[in-house]
């Protein structure tokens, strides 16, 4: 029964996606004006920027994002650091689309050990952020990864749901802009609970700036 429902949902999604690419994609989009991610604040609450990390051209060519941010922040504790990655796409009608960390992390040698959604209460938003939480491992190193997709007035954790709303918003609002927001916090000494706490604290600190920067 579950497989049957999944097959039906997938069929509907593929049909809608076909309509998007062959119909809606031919219209002009009414995308918002988004400022450069390089202007993103260097200080958010107790977290301060340590440095910007350049993204290799080969990665940029695969990603095909219109703008990116790849930055390291340090927290009030000397051993707390957070990597913030944002990729913004003005449109997805030409094939540009956020790459799921589910696929990118293993490609970089990180193996997922745990996976579950996490609910984060953030300032200035009535509804909490539902993000994906991954514990990943590479050799002796562990990290906690939180990520979500952000588009027209929505914070979305799941890839399937993100695709559905992409099609729905394209039909209704003539918009297919989207962003991927990813936070990575190293688990010092393998302490994933402490790393998760730092990651949640970081998200709560930077979310007001993210909500101003990106069109939600």
N, C-alpha and C positions, 0 to 999 in steps of 0.2 A: 504493500500500500504506500509506504514511504517513497519507494523508488518510483512508483507511478506518479505520485504528486510532484516529485522532483522533475520527472520527465515532462510533465505538463507545464510546470513553471518555466523550465528551460525552453520549451517550444514557444511559449508565449513571449518570453524575452527575446528569442531570436527573431520572431516575427516583428516585434516592435522595433528591434534594432535594424532590421531591414528597412522598415518605414523611415527610421531616422536617417539612415545613410542615403537612401534614394529619394527621399522627399524633403524632409526638414533640413537636411544638410545643404540643400540648394538655396535656402533663404539666407538673407542677411541676419547676422546675430546681433542681439541687443546686449552685448556684454558690458560689464561695468568698467570704470576706469580704476586701475589698481596701481598704486605707487610702487617704485622699485623696492625690492626686498633688501637691497643694500642699506636702505634708510631705516630698517627695523631697529628698535632701541637696543642699545648696548648694555643698558641696565634695566632690570625688571625685578623690583622688590629687592631681596637680598642677593639675587643672582647678577653677576657681572660678566661681560664678555671677556674671554681670555684671548681668543683669536678667531679670525675667519680662516676656513680651510678651503683652498681652491679645489674645484672639482675637475678631474682630468677630462681633457677634450674627448677621449674615447667614451667616457661615461656620459658626457653631455650629448654626444651624438646619438647614443642609444636612448637616453632619457627624452630628448626632444621637448623639454619644458621651455616655456617662454621666459621664465625667471626662476632662479634658485637661490636658496640660502643654506649655507653649510657652516655652522658656527659652534664653537665650544664656549660654554659658560661655566663659571665656578661659583659654588655656593658659599654660604657663611662658614661652613665647616671646611677645613683645609683639605679634607680627603673627598669632598663631594664635587663632581663634575657632571655636566650634562651636554650631550651633543644634540643640537637642534638642526633638523633638516626640513626645509620646505621647498616643494616644487609646485609652481603655479602654471596652469595651462589656460590660456585665453579661450581656446576652443579645442574640441576633440573631433571635429568633423573631418579633419584631414588625417586622422589616424593617431595623433598625439593623445596619449592617455597615461595617467599615473601608473607606474610600475609597482605592483604589490610587493611589500617587503617580504611576504611569504615566499616569493620567488627569488628576490634579490639577496636576502640574507644567506640562504644556502649557497648561492653562487659565489659569495664572498668568503665561504668557508665556515660560516656560522651555522651550527646545527640546532634546530629548535628542541628544547627539552620540556617546556610547559607552554600551554596556550589557553587563554581564557579572557573574556571581556572584563574590563574594570570600569567602575562608575566613579567619575570625578566631579565633585561640586566645584564650580568655578565662579568667580565674582562677575556680576553683571549679566548673568544668564539664568533665567528661571529654571530651565531644564539642565540637568547635569550632562557632562560629556561622557558618552559611552565610547571607550577606546579599546583597541586590541592590546592585550598584554602578552608579550612573549619573553620567555627566559631562553636565551641562546648561549651556546657554548662553542668555543674554539680552542682546542687543546686544554690548558689549565685555566683559561679565562672564561668568565661568565659575564653576561650583561643582561639588563632588563630593557626591553623595547616596548614603547607605547606608540601607537599610531592610529590615525583616523583620516577620513576623507572629508573635505570641507567644500561645500558648494552652496547653491542658492538657499540661504536660510536654514541650512542643515549641517549637522555633524553626523557622519555616517561611519560605522566601524566596518561593516561587511562589504566585500567586493561585489557580491551579487546585488545587494541593495543599492550600492553606489551606481552600478550600471543601470538598474531600473529607474532611479531618479534622474540620471543623465538623460534618458530617453523621454521621461515624462516632462522634465523641465524644458527640453529642446522643443517639444511639441507645444507646450503651453506658453513658455516665456521666450522662445527663440534664444536660449542660452545653453551652452555646454561647457562653460568655464568650470574649473575645479582645481582643488589643491590637495596635495598629500602633505600631512604634517607628521613628522616622526621624531621621537625623543629617545635617545639611547643613554643609559646610565650604567657605567661599569659596576659590577658587583665586587667590591673590594673584599678579598678574602673569601669569595664565594657567597657572601651574605646577600641573597636576593631579596629578602624582606626589607633590609635597609635601603637597597638600591631602588626598590619599588617606592618606598616612602619618599626618597629624594626625587624620583621621577614625577610622582604626583605633586609634590611641593613645587617643582619647577613648572609643571603645566599650569598649576593654579597661579603662579607668579606671572607667566608670560601670556596667558590667555587673553587678558584685556588688550594687549598690544596686537596679538594675532587677530582678534575680532575687529580691530580697527584697520589692520593691514589688508585683510582678505575680505572679499564680499560675501558675507553670510546674511 
